[in-house]
Amino acid sequence: MIKLTGVTKKFGDFTALDGVDLMIPKGTSFGLLGSNGAGKSTILRLLSGIYSQDGGSVKIDDEEVFDNTSIKERVFFINDETVQFGSFTLKGLRDYYKGFYPNFSDELFEELRNTVNLPMDKKIDRFSKGMKRQAIVITGLACRTDYLLLDEAFDGLDPTMRIIVKRMLVDAMLDRQLTTVISSHNLKEINEVCDSVALLHQGKMLFNRDIDSVKGSIHKVQAAFKEEYTKEDFEKYGILHYSRSQSIHYLIMKGSEEEIREKLSEKGPIVLDLIPLSLEEIFIYEMEGMGYDAGQLD
Amino acid sequence: MFDIDLQSRTPIYEQLYKRVVELTVKKQLRPGDKLPSVRELAKALGVNPNTVSKAFQNLERDGMIYSLPGRGSFISDKNGDVIKQNAAEQFTLAAKEAAAAGLTAEEMTEIIRKITETGGNKID
């Protein structure tokens, strides 16, 4: 289990994380969303023990992560910077990580390498960008850690590699309760892979929820009524957005379909259509609701 | 067979649940039929295995399927209530649309009468 309590991290004057609380149960997959500079990578770096926090605690299985070798050998962090081993060959990269991660599997490494067809004895700085990513992803998976951190790792993979990684994650989650933390700009990917999702903005966590409870929690409503109503008549329902085109009222409302139908029934609607918002739309309206400009969200 | 829409606004576990009910109603799944394992389904669909487990747990809770430890999950023969409830929900939706389009209760009743008279209550 991953547990962050009141975590603060500063770089000079810049506050990268400002009192972040986070709990990720074992065997689940967690998605971190947010614009650049929101603090996603900082969280992953704290979890991999690269940074130490300035305040609060960062714990994995009840132990502080920083400077803790027995925890660090159970965590693998896949990010672009991991591929700074340009002068290494893939064989060299494998041996380097194999020396550090006791659970490393040569068998799994070979199996994965064959699916992506990477050469063992060519220097990594002569690999294409995509090949570099593949190299670090297969190495990371072969380390068979209990925790896998993926910093925008899915975003740079081609569709074939994506499905390979996803299938690997399914096995690892079922066989050894792998916990993954994935940062992404891609809501679609998060939706398919993650159990829960958090949205970060300027070092603060805006929300953190079960992905299925997010979906269907806000609806777009199109309604027409016999009587004349204005925006003010709907405000008591806690609307997030209102617009009108002739006799049709467009509302964005929180709540399940049943709850919303129940609320609006007192106004005697002639037309009442509800569409649940997509995850992406929900985030945008939630951000607006908290006074953030949606334009700041990627 | 278990195709789902990953882009949909409906949660993935809910889509899987509905798909199993739908396949059972259409007799493509029959009592005693074995479902794919959580692992197989999660891999085939490229989704989180916890999501598939959640769908299976809900199906089992509602009596649609039953699980035998170490053997897998099977379609139950005692799932009549869930199937009827599902049918009632779909029927209600269709009736609401019909009402919105201007069909009267009498006109709708007439359609129902015709269907039941001609034995259309059987699904072919």
Interface residues (C-beta under 8 A of the other chain):
Chain A: G27 T28 S29 R162 I163 K166 R167 V170 D171 M173 L174 K188 N191 E192 V193 C194 D195 I211 D212 K215 G216 V271 I275 P276 L277 S278
Chain B: L6 Q7 R9 T10 P11 I12 Y13 E14 V38 R39 A42 K43 G46 V47 N48 P49 N50 T51 K54 A100
